[in-house]
Amino acid sequence: MTRTPPAPRPLADLAEWESRARLMVKARRYDHVVRVADLAYQIARANRLDADRAYLAGILHDIARDLPDSELLRLAPPEVPIDAAHPLALHGRAARTLLERWGYRDEVVLRAVEDHTTGPRSACSVSACVYVADVSEPGRGVNQHIRELAMVDLEGALALAISSKVHYLQARGIPVHPRTLSAYQGLQERGALPPSA
């Protein structure tokens, strides 16, 4: 995994962002958000990555998750047909738009928030921490093996998470988002997945 550049500003306003996130989602979803943030922090620390940024991205990742489809489509206009057909898949991009409108500028965190629905577009460590934490946080009751692997092999855990998602969707005849396919192919190119996986 690549190392992230230093944060452009201190994360001293964390309490403000936590408050905004709490206001944007239902109480049950906020419990999930906190579990994702805590796990993303743990994964980042275990892999000697930027744990503070991973935590903040985890707190912010679902701020648009409870918005109606019409608002998701307004904040994140469809790029491909699957976006229009399944607006919920846009909540990562919509969250990024909201954060930018609120004045948030840390590209590492913004990218992790945007990519948590479709998978990291590069080997960005914070994005990988949040993606893996989102699919494996304990409250989901699944993917404990991915969570455990992430503590010692983040790229291996990311490969397993994305590969599982792609195979699950393909087996059910559900279209895979092009960004997810791109993340999958990127892992193949880096050797994290066999070419035919």
Disulfide bonds with the S-S distance in Angstrom:
none
